[in-house]
Amino acid sequence: MQQMTPQMMGYDRAITVFSPDGRLFQVHYAQEAVRRGATVMGLKSREGIALLVDKRISTKLLEVESIEKIFKIDDHIGAVASGLVADGRALVDRARVEAQINYITYGEPMNTQVLAKKISDHIQTLTQYGGVRPYGSALLIAGVDETGPRLFETDPSGALYEYKAVSIGANRNVVMEMLENEYKVDMTMDEVIALGIKALFKSMEAKGEKPTIEIGLIDTSTRKFRKLTEDEVQEYITKAGFTKADLEKQGSRSESDE
């Protein structure tokens, strides 16, 4: 990260003051928190959308089931967060409330794009006012509605992007390079999950770490979100060409995660 000069410190402390080169430093720092977060990705297939995340278990003493990175927003919408865990949870809670308000008001499920825009609009307001700070977390919001499968990324600046396949968090460049080379829009759900698992293994291999993978799916035929069980995840890992020995080999290189 660029070293701060005394002249830059004033812009660093105030969230609403632009630096001479047009940056909001606190927003920049929030984006850095996302870049240091868990590696997560979303991939669209012709059968729906898959969300994958490495849960980054920091100690063997931790109950793995207590760490939740993939969230159900509504029956047809799921989300995954990277960055500051508490900030991600706050955004997820807000998204759930927005979806509930929409259903109570209009009597129908919320459009995925409308929900993603509401969340990004809320994030953007925290870059404009004093006395607050930006969210140090980004979301991938995935859903299947009347428009088909949709995949959006929110950013701490309030920007909103739609993707066919995308990754955020640590080692994003490694994962995106693999997705850009191997992803195809007509892939099946099994194929995109296998690709996602391979990308997660590749990103963790660079750090000598053991991935603990969580997967969520939204099927276009049912429009229902669900998280895979541990046995189902292990089955997909095996189909992707990895074994428990591969996990143990990577885990032996590094016993903990920062």
C-alpha positions as CSV (number, residue, x, y, z in Angstrom):
1,M,0.0,0.0,0.0
2,Q,1.2,3.6,-0.8
3,Q,3.0,5.3,2.1
4,M,1.1,8.2,3.6
5,T,2.8,11.6,3.5
6,P,2.0,14.3,6.1
7,Q,0.1,16.3,3.4
8,M,-2.1,13.2,2.7
9,M,-2.9,12.6,6.4
10,G,-5.8,15.1,6.4
11,Y,-7.5,13.3,3.5
12,D,-6.8,10.0,5.3
13,R,-8.8,11.0,8.4
14,A,-11.9,12.5,6.8
15,I,-14.1,10.1,4.9
16,T,-15.9,12.9,2.9
17,V,-12.8,14.7,1.7
18,F,-11.2,13.9,-1.6
19,S,-7.4,13.8,-1.9
20,P,-5.9,15.9,-4.7
21,D,-5.7,12.8,-6.9
22,G,-9.4,12.1,-6.5
23,R,-9.5,9.4,-3.9
24,L,-11.4,8.8,-0.7
25,F,-8.8,7.1,1.4
26,Q,-11.2,5.4,3.8
27,V,-13.1,3.8,0.9
28,H,-9.7,2.7,-0.4
29,Y,-8.9,1.1,3.0
30,A,-12.3,-0.6,3.1
31,Q,-11.6,-2.1,-0.3
32,E,-8.2,-3.3,1.0
33,A,-10.1,-5.2,3.8
34,V,-12.1,-7.0,1.1
35,R,-8.9,-7.9,-0.7
36,R,-7.6,-9.5,2.5
37,G,-10.8,-11.4,3.1
38,A,-11.9,-15.0,2.4
39,T,-11.7,-16.1,-1.3
40,V,-15.2,-16.4,-2.6
41,M,-16.7,-16.8,-6.0
42,G,-20.0,-17.0,-8.0
43,L,-20.5,-18.8,-11.3
44,K,-23.5,-18.9,-13.5
45,S,-24.4,-22.1,-15.4
46,R,-27.2,-23.0,-17.8
47,E,-28.9,-24.7,-14.8
48,G,-28.5,-22.0,-12.2
49,I,-25.8,-20.3,-10.0
50,A,-23.2,-21.7,-7.7
51,L,-21.6,-19.8,-4.8
52,L,-18.3,-21.1,-3.4
53,V,-16.1,-19.9,-0.5
54,D,-13.1,-21.0,1.5
55,K,-14.1,-20.6,5.1
56,R,-10.5,-20.0,6.3
57,I,-10.5,-21.9,9.6
58,S,-8.0,-20.2,11.9
59,T,-7.5,-23.0,14.5
60,K,-8.3,-26.6,14.9
61,L,-10.2,-25.7,18.1
62,L,-12.9,-23.8,16.1
63,E,-16.2,-25.5,15.4
64,V,-16.3,-25.4,11.6
65,E,-20.1,-25.4,11.6
66,S,-20.1,-22.1,13.5
67,I,-18.5,-20.2,10.6
68,E,-21.0,-19.1,8.0
69,K,-19.9,-17.4,4.8
70,I,-22.8,-18.3,2.5
71,F,-26.2,-16.9,3.4
72,K,-29.8,-17.4,2.4
73,I,-31.4,-14.0,1.7
74,D,-34.7,-15.3,0.3
75,D,-36.0,-18.5,-1.1
76,H,-34.5,-17.6,-4.5
77,I,-31.6,-15.5,-3.5
78,G,-28.3,-16.3,-1.8
79,A,-25.2,-14.2,-0.9
80,V,-21.6,-14.7,0.1
81,A,-19.4,-12.1,1.9
82,S,-15.7,-11.3,1.9
83,G,-13.9,-8.8,4.2
84,L,-14.8,-7.9,7.7
85,V,-17.1,-10.6,9.0
86,A,-19.4,-8.4,11.1
87,D,-19.8,-5.9,8.3
88,G,-20.8,-8.7,5.9
89,R,-23.3,-10.0,8.4
90,A,-24.8,-6.5,8.8
91,L,-25.3,-6.2,5.0
92,V,-26.8,-9.7,4.8
93,D,-29.3,-8.8,7.6
94,R,-30.2,-5.6,5.7
95,A,-30.7,-7.6,2.5
96,R,-33.0,-10.0,4.3
97,V,-35.1,-7.2,5.7
98,E,-35.4,-5.6,2.2
99,A,-36.6,-8.9,0.7
100,Q,-39.1,-9.3,3.5
101,I,-40.4,-5.7,3.1
102,N,-40.8,-6.2,-0.6
103,Y,-42.8,-9.4,-0.1
104,I,-45.1,-7.8,2.5
105,T,-45.6,-4.8,0.3
106,Y,-46.1,-6.4,-3.1
107,G,-46.9,-10.0,-2.3
108,E,-44.2,-11.4,-4.6
109,P,-40.5,-12.3,-4.3
110,M,-38.0,-9.5,-4.8
111,N,-36.2,-9.1,-8.1
112,T,-32.5,-9.9,-7.7
113,Q,-31.2,-6.8,-9.4
114,V,-33.5,-4.5,-7.4
115,L,-32.3,-6.0,-4.1
116,A,-28.6,-5.7,-5.2
117,K,-29.2,-2.0,-6.1
118,K,-30.8,-1.2,-2.8
119,I,-27.9,-2.7,-0.9
120,S,-25.3,-0.9,-3.1
121,D,-27.2,2.4,-2.7
122,H,-27.1,1.9,1.1
123,I,-23.4,1.2,1.0
124,Q,-22.8,4.3,-1.1
125,T,-24.5,6.6,1.4
126,L,-21.8,5.7,3.9
127,T,-19.1,7.3,1.7
128,Q,-20.9,10.7,1.9
129,Y,-21.4,11.6,5.5
130,G,-19.2,12.3,8.5
131,G,-19.4,10.2,11.6
132,V,-19.7,6.9,9.8
133,R,-17.3,4.6,8.0
134,P,-17.6,2.5,4.8
135,Y,-18.5,-1.2,5.1
136,G,-15.3,-3.2,5.1
137,S,-17.0,-6.0,3.2
138,A,-18.3,-6.9,-0.3
139,L,-21.1,-9.2,-1.2
140,L,-21.8,-11.5,-4.2
141,I,-25.6,-11.5,-4.5
142,A,-27.0,-14.4,-6.6
143,G,-30.6,-15.1,-7.5
144,V,-32.9,-16.7,-10.0
145,D,-36.1,-14.8,-10.8
146,E,-38.4,-14.1,-13.8
147,T,-35.4,-12.6,-15.6
148,G,-33.3,-15.7,-15.1
149,P,-30.1,-16.3,-13.1
150,R,-28.4,-13.1,-12.0
151,L,-25.0,-12.5,-10.2
152,F,-24.0,-9.2,-8.7
153,E,-21.0,-7.8,-6.8
154,T,-21.3,-4.9,-4.4
155,D,-18.2,-2.8,-3.5
156,P,-17.4,-0.7,-0.4
157,S,-17.6,2.4,-2.7
158,G,-21.2,1.6,-3.5
159,A,-20.4,0.4,-7.1
160,L,-22.5,-2.5,-8.4
161,Y,-21.4,-4.9,-11.1
162,E,-23.1,-7.9,-12.8
163,Y,-21.0,-10.9,-13.8
164,K,-21.2,-14.3,-15.5
165,A,-18.5,-15.5,-13.1
166,V,-16.5,-13.5,-10.5
167,S,-14.3,-13.9,-7.5
168,I,-13.5,-11.4,-4.6
169,G,-11.2,-11.6,-1.6
170,A,-7.7,-12.9,-1.2
171,N,-6.0,-14.4,-4.3
172,R,-8.7,-12.9,-6.5
173,N,-6.3,-12.4,-9.4
174,V,-5.3,-16.1,-9.3
175,V,-9.0,-17.2,-9.4
176,M,-10.1,-14.7,-12.0
177,E,-7.2,-15.7,-14.3
178,M,-8.4,-19.3,-14.1
179,L,-12.1,-18.4,-14.6
180,E,-11.3,-16.2,-17.6
181,N,-9.4,-19.0,-19.3
182,E,-11.7,-21.9,-18.5
183,Y,-15.2,-20.6,-17.8
184,K,-17.9,-21.0,-20.5
185,V,-21.4,-19.7,-20.4
186,D,-23.0,-23.0,-21.4
187,M,-21.4,-25.1,-18.6
188,T,-23.6,-27.3,-16.4
189,M,-23.9,-26.9,-12.7
190,D,-21.5,-29.8,-12.0
191,E,-19.0,-28.3,-14.4
192,V,-19.0,-24.8,-12.8
193,I,-18.7,-26.3,-9.3
194,A,-15.8,-28.4,-10.4
195,L,-14.1,-25.3,-11.9
196,G,-14.8,-23.3,-8.7
197,I,-13.2,-26.0,-6.6
198,K,-10.1,-26.2,-8.8
199,A,-9.8,-22.4,-8.6
200,L,-10.1,-22.5,-4.8
201,F,-7.4,-25.2,-4.5
202,K,-5.1,-23.2,-6.8
203,S,-5.6,-20.0,-4.8
204,M,-4.9,-21.8,-1.5
205,E,-2.0,-23.8,-3.0
206,A,-0.2,-20.4,-3.5
207,K,-0.3,-19.9,0.3
208,G,0.2,-23.6,1.3
209,E,-3.1,-23.6,3.0
210,K,-5.9,-26.1,3.4
211,P,-9.2,-25.0,1.9
212,T,-12.4,-25.6,3.8
213,I,-15.0,-25.3,1.1
214,E,-18.7,-24.3,1.5
215,I,-21.0,-24.3,-1.5
216,G,-24.5,-22.9,-2.1
217,L,-26.7,-23.4,-5.2
218,I,-29.7,-21.8,-6.8
219,D,-31.4,-24.0,-9.4
220,T,-33.3,-22.3,-12.3
221,S,-36.0,-25.0,-12.4
222,T,-36.9,-24.7,-8.7
223,R,-35.7,-21.1,-8.0
224,K,-34.7,-22.4,-4.6
225,F,-31.5,-21.6,-2.7
226,R,-29.8,-24.3,-0.7
227,K,-26.4,-25.0,0.9
228,L,-24.7,-28.3,0.2
229,T,-24.0,-30.7,3.0
230,E,-20.5,-31.6,4.0
231,D,-20.9,-35.0,2.3
232,E,-22.1,-33.4,-0.9
233,V,-19.2,-30.9,-0.9
234,Q,-16.8,-33.8,-0.4
235,E,-18.4,-35.7,-3.3
236,Y,-17.9,-32.6,-5.6
237,I,-14.3,-32.3,-4.4
238,T,-13.7,-35.9,-5.4
239,K,-15.4,-35.4,-8.8
240,A,-13.0,-32.4,-9.4
241,G,-10.1,-34.8,-9.0
242,F,-9.0,-34.0,-5.4
243,T,-8.9,-36.4,-2.4
244,K,-8.7,-36.1,1.3
245,A,-4.9,-36.7,0.9
246,D,-4.7,-33.5,-1.2
247,L,-6.4,-31.6,1.6
248,E,-4.1,-33.0,4.3
249,K,-1.0,-32.4,2.2
250,Q,-1.9,-28.7,1.8
251,G,-3.0,-28.4,5.4
252,S,0.4,-29.8,6.6
253,R,2.2,-26.8,5.0
254,S,0.3,-24.3,7.1
255,E,-1.7,-25.1,10.2
256,S,-3.3,-21.7,10.6
257,D,-4.8,-18.8,8.7
258,E,-4.3,-15.2,9.6
